[in-house]
Amino acid sequence: MAIPVGDGVFSSTWLSSVLEGANEWPHGSVRVRSTMRIGAEHGLSGRIHRVTVETERGGQRSIVVKQETAAAVVLEDISPAEQGDVLHGCTADQAGAVIRVLARLHGGSASVVDGPGEADLPRWTAHPMESERWRNRLGRASERFPEILGPRVLSLLDLPESVVDTGRVLREEQSSWLQVDAHLDNTLFRPDGAVVLLDWCNAAIGPPVLDLARFLIEGVVEPTRRYRVTALLSLYRDELRRLGVGHVSVGELESGFELVLLPLLQGAIGWAGRDDLELGTRASTVCESFLRSMCGWVLGDDPGSKRESKVL
């Protein structure tokens, strides 16, 4: 199906053809009544609009249209909901709710990751960054964020060589479906306490601790409060056991958590050194926060952190 350019994605004719082609849409053709931009500058790529439509079978409905450069997708509108924010943290109840959702995702998929149809989902691998690319990214990142990547920190880093050994061990871990970008900006909290995970474009198969570490490290638990990780990993284990699929100990989860720190730090530095990272934007602020947190987790301190998390 051809994707209209620009505001063409709000065409009543095109939206009707997309919605009527989905088995889950029982309301017939639609007529667009209004559109409103949402999610701008808040960790979401592309353009996202809430679209109010009048349906053939009566009544108005709200849908969400996400448009990338050459693609578009029509999504269910699950409002009202509050979007998480990695720069402000979350409450203990919200953190627990996300951990339980991740346990259900991982526990429910662990036994089927090698089943029919899974070939379309890529395998996550801890790839070491090529040496020249790494030098370029590290140099640019240290110029942009010298208070985090100062000489002392740089002298302690042994990346990306260390990622090779980490990746080898992680490949032996139990695999499941992964969201991969499981952080607060990609989380919606509904009034009834339900959690919705957004942005599945990087979904993959791999070690569940990747999702856990990404969520806990980015905006939830400060490096100086590592004991909270044990408590939340215990909650994750208990949810797996409740589902009847848990055979992992908290100690094993903690070991896996430590393993994924190096690939995540490599990724944080790689992001901080990208050509297209524009300083002074929310994206660069989130990147700086993630980089500071990762250095704190890997190196045992939290360089220059002044942010107070709401969580714990």
Buried (B, 14 or more C-beta within 10 A) or exposed (E): EEBBEEEEBBEBEBBBEBBBEEEEBEBEBBEBEEBEEBBEEBBBEBBBBBBBBBBEEEEEBBBBBBBEEEEBBBEEBEEEBEBBBBBEBBEBEBBBBBBBBBBBBBBBBBEEBEEEEBEEBEEBEBEBBEEEEBEBBBEBBBEBBEEBBBEEBEEEBEBBEBBEEBBEEBBEBBBBBBBBBBBBBBBBBBEEEEBBBBBEEEBBBBBBBBBBBBBBBBBBBBBEBBEBBBBBBBBBBBBBBEBEBBEBEBEBBBEBBBBBBBBBBBBBBBBBBBEEBEEEEBBBEBBBBBBBBBBBBBBEEBBBBEBEBBBB
